[in-house]
Amino acid sequence: MLKRYSLKKLLIIGLLTLTIGGLAERSIADNRLGKFTIARLKYGGGGDWYTDPSSLPNLLKFVKENTPVNASLDEYRVSVMDRELFSYPYLYMTGHGNIRFSDEEVLRLRQYFMAGGFLHADDCYGMDKSFRREMRRIFPDNELVELPFSHPIYHCFFDFPNGLPKIHEHNGKPAQGLGIFYHNRLVVFYSYETDLGDGWEDEEVHHDPPEKHEAALKMGANIIIYALNQ
């Protein structure tokens, strides 16, 4: 159910594309067709950035079939120093282990965010400490802050009155949605103690109940719609 944005406004979301430099050849066709794409961020440090391989294709399929966003069904992969980084308005990163950016990568990511880019980081269990450390290097003056349940990211398309759904137990803490703001724009959204990516995976992978699988997909759709509509 639409909660915040008009249908007319949502219908143009699929046509929104960030253009901040040379377009990547892989994404040019999708951009010309007005399709939204997600790029999975590759990183160093030893963490498994490639985990949950069925998650993004399933999320994109759900978004295409259940929202006005004209989503591509292809997952793209990009490193921080790749020429095409600035062709992708929406990055996703996840993993279980250590994350480490070089000094050059820190500067480039800062430029990406300042130019209009957005990152959804999803802790798959084990990346929290290193993720927070690297975010402090990118934005030393911008803290990760918890978003209130009233924030529109929880209500912009599907309604989540209690914030992020809790998909997996991890340490048994409540699920938290945290963000970094730059000039009043949410540039990083961090889903912690929930594991949305596992919830997006094929149901037989983690054997999540159907209601949790659906909740994870709906929340993922909300994050996309909010990010594109800022």
C-alpha positions as a LaTeX table, in Angstrom:
\begin{tabular}{lrrr}
\hline
Residue & $x$ (\AA) & $y$ (\AA) & $z$ (\AA) \\
\hline
Met1 & 0.00 & 0.00 & 0.00 \\
Leu2 & 1.33 & 3.47 & $-0.87$ \\
Lys3 & 2.17 & 5.36 & 2.29 \\
Arg4 & 4.07 & 8.48 & 1.37 \\
Tyr5 & 4.71 & 8.95 & $-2.33$ \\
Ser6 & 2.10 & 9.38 & $-5.04$ \\
Leu7 & 1.81 & 6.73 & $-7.73$ \\
Lys8 & 2.75 & 9.33 & $-10.34$ \\
Lys9 & 5.97 & 10.04 & $-8.50$ \\
Leu10 & 6.77 & 6.35 & $-8.05$ \\
Leu11 & 6.19 & 5.60 & $-11.72$ \\
Ile12 & 9.14 & 7.76 & $-12.70$ \\
Ile13 & 11.52 & 6.14 & $-10.21$ \\
Gly14 & 12.52 & 3.51 & $-12.76$ \\
Leu15 & 13.77 & 6.28 & $-15.03$ \\
Leu16 & 16.05 & 7.84 & $-12.44$ \\
Thr17 & 19.73 & 7.33 & $-13.14$ \\
Leu18 & 22.76 & 8.89 & $-11.51$ \\
Thr19 & 25.17 & 10.24 & $-14.13$ \\
Ile20 & 28.47 & 11.20 & $-12.55$ \\
Gly21 & 31.12 & 10.35 & $-15.13$ \\
Gly22 & 31.54 & 7.73 & $-17.82$ \\
Leu23 & 28.75 & 5.19 & $-18.04$ \\
Ala24 & 29.74 & 1.54 & $-17.68$ \\
Glu25 & 29.16 & $-0.51$ & $-20.81$ \\
Arg26 & 27.30 & $-3.18$ & $-18.84$ \\
Ser27 & 24.77 & $-0.69$ & $-17.50$ \\
Ile28 & 24.27 & 1.50 & $-20.58$ \\
Ala29 & 21.58 & $-0.78$ & $-22.03$ \\
Asp30 & 19.63 & $-0.86$ & $-18.77$ \\
Asn31 & 19.94 & 2.90 & $-18.36$ \\
Arg32 & 18.63 & 3.50 & $-21.87$ \\
Leu33 & 15.66 & 1.30 & $-21.11$ \\
Gly34 & 15.06 & 3.21 & $-17.88$ \\
Lys35 & 15.84 & 0.20 & $-15.70$ \\
Phe36 & 17.02 & 0.39 & $-12.11$ \\
Thr37 & 20.12 & $-1.66$ & $-11.33$ \\
Ile38 & 21.94 & $-2.70$ & $-8.16$ \\
Ala39 & 25.73 & $-3.05$ & $-8.05$ \\
Arg40 & 27.24 & $-5.34$ & $-5.45$ \\
Leu41 & 30.34 & $-3.72$ & $-4.00$ \\
Lys42 & 33.51 & $-5.79$ & $-4.00$ \\
Tyr43 & 35.99 & $-4.99$ & $-1.24$ \\
Gly44 & 39.29 & $-6.14$ & 0.23 \\
Gly45 & 40.18 & $-7.27$ & 3.71 \\
Gly46 & 39.12 & $-10.91$ & 3.51 \\
Gly47 & 35.35 & $-10.67$ & 3.92 \\
Asp48 & 33.10 & $-12.67$ & 1.60 \\
Trp49 & 31.52 & $-9.81$ & $-0.37$ \\
Tyr50 & 30.06 & $-12.41$ & $-2.76$ \\
Thr51 & 27.92 & $-14.24$ & $-0.20$ \\
Asp52 & 24.18 & $-14.94$ & $-0.71$ \\
Pro53 & 24.35 & $-15.21$ & $-4.51$ \\
Ser54 & 20.58 & $-15.56$ & $-5.04$ \\
Ser55 & 19.69 & $-12.57$ & $-2.84$ \\
Leu56 & 19.91 & $-9.62$ & $-5.24$ \\
Pro57 & 18.31 & $-11.38$ & $-8.24$ \\
Asn58 & 15.39 & $-12.36$ & $-6.00$ \\
Leu59 & 15.06 & $-8.84$ & $-4.61$ \\
Leu60 & 15.17 & $-7.27$ & $-8.08$ \\
Lys61 & 12.54 & $-9.72$ & $-9.31$ \\
Phe62 & 10.29 & $-8.87$ & $-6.35$ \\
Val63 & 10.74 & $-5.14$ & $-6.92$ \\
Lys64 & 9.97 & $-5.46$ & $-10.63$ \\
Glu65 & 6.81 & $-7.50$ & $-9.99$ \\
Asn66 & 5.45 & $-5.68$ & $-6.94$ \\
Thr67 & 6.40 & $-2.00$ & $-7.27$ \\
Pro68 & 6.40 & 0.60 & $-10.06$ \\
Val69 & 10.23 & 0.44 & $-10.25$ \\
Asn70 & 11.37 & $-0.91$ & $-13.62$ \\
Ala71 & 14.15 & $-3.10$ & $-12.26$ \\
Ser72 & 16.74 & $-5.02$ & $-14.19$ \\
Leu73 & 16.98 & $-8.66$ & $-13.08$ \\
Asp74 & 20.77 & $-8.64$ & $-13.39$ \\
Glu75 & 23.10 & $-8.09$ & $-10.46$ \\
Tyr76 & 26.16 & $-6.00$ & $-11.32$ \\
Arg77 & 29.44 & $-6.17$ & $-9.45$ \\
Val78 & 31.85 & $-3.30$ & $-9.05$ \\
Ser79 & 35.04 & $-2.45$ & $-7.16$ \\
Val80 & 35.67 & 0.98 & $-5.67$ \\
Met81 & 38.36 & 1.89 & $-8.19$ \\
Asp82 & 36.48 & 0.58 & $-11.25$ \\
Arg83 & 35.84 & 3.19 & $-13.94$ \\
Glu84 & 32.10 & 2.42 & $-13.86$ \\
Leu85 & 31.56 & 2.95 & $-10.10$ \\
Phe86 & 29.93 & 6.33 & $-10.68$ \\
Ser87 & 27.49 & 4.79 & $-13.16$ \\
Tyr88 & 25.62 & 3.04 & $-10.35$ \\
Pro89 & 23.40 & 5.16 & $-8.08$ \\
Tyr90 & 22.77 & 2.23 & $-5.72$ \\
Leu91 & 25.46 & 0.02 & $-4.18$ \\
Tyr92 & 24.92 & $-3.00$ & $-1.95$ \\
Met93 & 27.51 & $-4.65$ & 0.27 \\
Thr94 & 27.38 & $-7.57$ & 2.66 \\
Gly95 & 29.56 & $-10.28$ & 4.14 \\
His96 & 30.70 & $-12.10$ & 7.26 \\
Gly97 & 34.30 & $-10.96$ & 7.65 \\
Asn98 & 36.70 & $-8.07$ & 7.54 \\
Ile99 & 36.29 & $-5.04$ & 5.28 \\
Arg100 & 39.26 & $-2.86$ & 4.38 \\
Phe101 & 39.49 & 0.05 & 1.97 \\
Ser102 & 42.77 & 1.59 & 0.84 \\
Asp103 & 43.31 & 5.30 & 1.37 \\
Glu104 & 42.60 & 5.84 & $-2.32$ \\
Glu105 & 39.36 & 3.86 & $-2.07$ \\
Val106 & 38.27 & 5.88 & 0.97 \\
Leu107 & 38.67 & 9.11 & $-0.99$ \\
Arg108 & 36.83 & 7.72 & $-4.00$ \\
Leu109 & 33.90 & 6.46 & $-1.94$ \\
Arg110 & 33.65 & 9.83 & $-0.23$ \\
Gln111 & 33.48 & 11.45 & $-3.69$ \\
Tyr112 & 30.83 & 8.92 & $-4.75$ \\
Phe113 & 28.59 & 9.72 & $-1.78$ \\
Met114 & 29.10 & 13.47 & $-2.11$ \\
Ala115 & 28.14 & 13.22 & $-5.79$ \\
Gly116 & 24.80 & 11.54 & $-5.02$ \\
Gly117 & 25.54 & 7.85 & $-4.58$ \\
Phe118 & 23.84 & 5.57 & $-2.04$ \\
Leu119 & 25.01 & 2.43 & $-0.22$ \\
His120 & 22.93 & $-0.22$ & 1.51 \\
Ala121 & 25.22 & $-2.24$ & 3.79 \\
Asp122 & 23.72 & $-5.42$ & 5.24 \\
Asp123 & 25.56 & $-7.20$ & 8.04 \\
Cys124 & 25.47 & $-10.90$ & 7.25 \\
Tyr125 & 27.08 & $-11.47$ & 10.68 \\
Gly126 & 30.67 & $-10.59$ & 11.36 \\
Met127 & 31.29 & $-7.40$ & 9.37 \\
Asp128 & 30.01 & $-4.91$ & 11.94 \\
Lys129 & 33.28 & $-3.88$ & 13.59 \\
Ser130 & 35.22 & $-3.39$ & 10.37 \\
Phe131 & 32.29 & $-1.72$ & 8.58 \\
Arg132 & 31.94 & 0.92 & 11.31 \\
Arg133 & 35.70 & 1.49 & 11.26 \\
Glu134 & 35.76 & 2.03 & 7.50 \\
Met135 & 32.75 & 4.35 & 7.58 \\
Arg136 & 34.56 & 6.51 & 10.14 \\
Arg137 & 37.45 & 6.79 & 7.69 \\
Ile138 & 35.11 & 7.85 & 4.86 \\
Phe139 & 33.01 & 10.23 & 6.96 \\
Pro140 & 35.02 & 11.13 & 10.09 \\
Asp141 & 32.57 & 13.92 & 10.94 \\
Asn142 & 29.32 & 12.08 & 10.17 \\
Glu143 & 28.18 & 9.50 & 12.70 \\
Leu144 & 26.13 & 6.39 & 12.07 \\
Val145 & 22.82 & 7.17 & 13.75 \\
Glu146 & 19.83 & 4.95 & 14.37 \\
Leu147 & 16.79 & 5.92 & 12.32 \\
Pro148 & 13.52 & 6.26 & 14.25 \\
Phe149 & 10.65 & 3.93 & 13.38 \\
Ser150 & 8.83 & 6.96 & 12.02 \\
His151 & 11.45 & 7.48 & 9.32 \\
Pro152 & 9.94 & 7.27 & 5.80 \\
Ile153 & 12.29 & 4.44 & 4.80 \\
Tyr154 & 9.98 & 2.20 & 6.88 \\
His155 & 6.75 & 3.52 & 5.37 \\
Cys156 & 7.42 & 4.75 & 1.82 \\
Phe157 & 5.77 & 1.75 & 0.11 \\
Phe158 & 5.28 & $-1.13$ & 2.53 \\
Asp159 & 4.59 & $-0.31$ & 6.17 \\
Phe160 & 7.01 & $-1.37$ & 8.91 \\
Pro161 & 5.75 & 0.39 & 12.06 \\
Asn162 & 8.39 & $-1.33$ & 14.21 \\
Gly163 & 11.34 & $-0.67$ & 11.95 \\
Leu164 & 13.47 & $-3.38$ & 10.37 \\
Pro165 & 12.08 & $-6.92$ & 10.45 \\
Lys166 & 14.17 & $-9.40$ & 12.42 \\
Ile167 & 15.11 & $-12.15$ & 9.97 \\
His168 & 17.90 & $-14.09$ & 11.74 \\
Glu169 & 18.88 & $-14.26$ & 15.40 \\
His170 & 22.61 & $-13.49$ & 15.21 \\
Asn171 & 23.39 & $-12.19$ & 18.71 \\
Gly172 & 19.74 & $-11.92$ & 19.65 \\
Lys173 & 19.78 & $-8.13$ & 19.62 \\
Pro174 & 16.93 & $-6.10$ & 18.13 \\
Ala175 & 17.27 & $-5.32$ & 14.44 \\
Gln176 & 18.58 & $-1.81$ & 13.84 \\
Gly177 & 18.54 & 0.48 & 10.85 \\
Leu178 & 21.35 & 3.02 & 11.01 \\
Gly179 & 22.36 & 5.73 & 8.59 \\
Ile180 & 24.93 & 8.31 & 7.64 \\
Phe181 & 23.61 & 11.64 & 6.40 \\
Tyr182 & 25.45 & 14.08 & 4.18 \\
His183 & 23.80 & 17.48 & 3.70 \\
Asn184 & 20.54 & 16.02 & 5.06 \\
Arg185 & 20.57 & 13.20 & 2.49 \\
Leu186 & 20.82 & 9.57 & 3.60 \\
Val187 & 23.92 & 8.27 & 1.82 \\
Val188 & 24.48 & 5.04 & 3.78 \\
Phe189 & 21.82 & 2.76 & 5.22 \\
Tyr190 & 23.13 & $-0.02$ & 7.46 \\
Ser191 & 20.85 & $-2.93$ & 8.35 \\
Tyr192 & 22.25 & $-4.56$ & 11.49 \\
Glu193 & 21.19 & $-7.66$ & 13.45 \\
Thr194 & 18.60 & $-8.66$ & 10.85 \\
Asp195 & 20.33 & $-10.16$ & 7.77 \\
Leu196 & 17.97 & $-9.01$ & 5.04 \\
Gly197 & 20.20 & $-10.57$ & 2.37 \\
Asp198 & 19.72 & $-14.05$ & 3.81 \\
Gly199 & 16.00 & $-13.37$ & 3.83 \\
Trp200 & 16.12 & $-12.50$ & 0.12 \\
Glu201 & 17.84 & $-15.77$ & $-0.77$ \\
Asp202 & 16.03 & $-18.76$ & $-2.24$ \\
Glu203 & 13.78 & $-20.06$ & 0.53 \\
Glu204 & 15.41 & $-23.51$ & 0.58 \\
Val205 & 18.82 & $-21.99$ & 1.39 \\
His206 & 18.05 & $-20.84$ & 4.94 \\
His207 & 14.57 & $-22.35$ & 5.33 \\
Asp208 & 13.12 & $-19.07$ & 6.51 \\
Pro209 & 9.34 & $-19.07$ & 7.06 \\
Pro210 & 7.48 & $-17.53$ & 4.09 \\
Glu211 & 6.44 & $-14.53$ & 6.16 \\
Lys212 & 10.07 & $-13.67$ & 6.98 \\
His213 & 11.13 & $-14.11$ & 3.36 \\
Glu214 & 8.34 & $-11.77$ & 2.30 \\
Ala215 & 9.14 & $-9.22$ & 5.02 \\
Ala216 & 12.80 & $-9.12$ & 3.97 \\
Leu217 & 11.86 & $-8.56$ & 0.33 \\
Lys218 & 9.37 & $-5.83$ & 1.21 \\
Met219 & 11.93 & $-4.04$ & 3.36 \\
Gly220 & 14.48 & $-4.28$ & 0.56 \\
Ala221 & 11.96 & $-2.71$ & $-1.81$ \\
Asn222 & 11.38 & 0.13 & 0.67 \\
Ile223 & 15.11 & 0.89 & 0.86 \\
Ile224 & 15.33 & 1.07 & $-2.94$ \\
Ile225 & 12.26 & 3.28 & $-3.31$ \\
Tyr226 & 13.37 & 5.61 & $-0.54$ \\
Ala227 & 16.92 & 5.92 & $-1.91$ \\
Leu228 & 15.73 & 6.70 & $-5.43$ \\
Asn229 & 13.16 & 9.21 & $-4.24$ \\
Gln230 & 15.35 & 11.31 & $-1.92$ \\
\hline
\end{tabular}
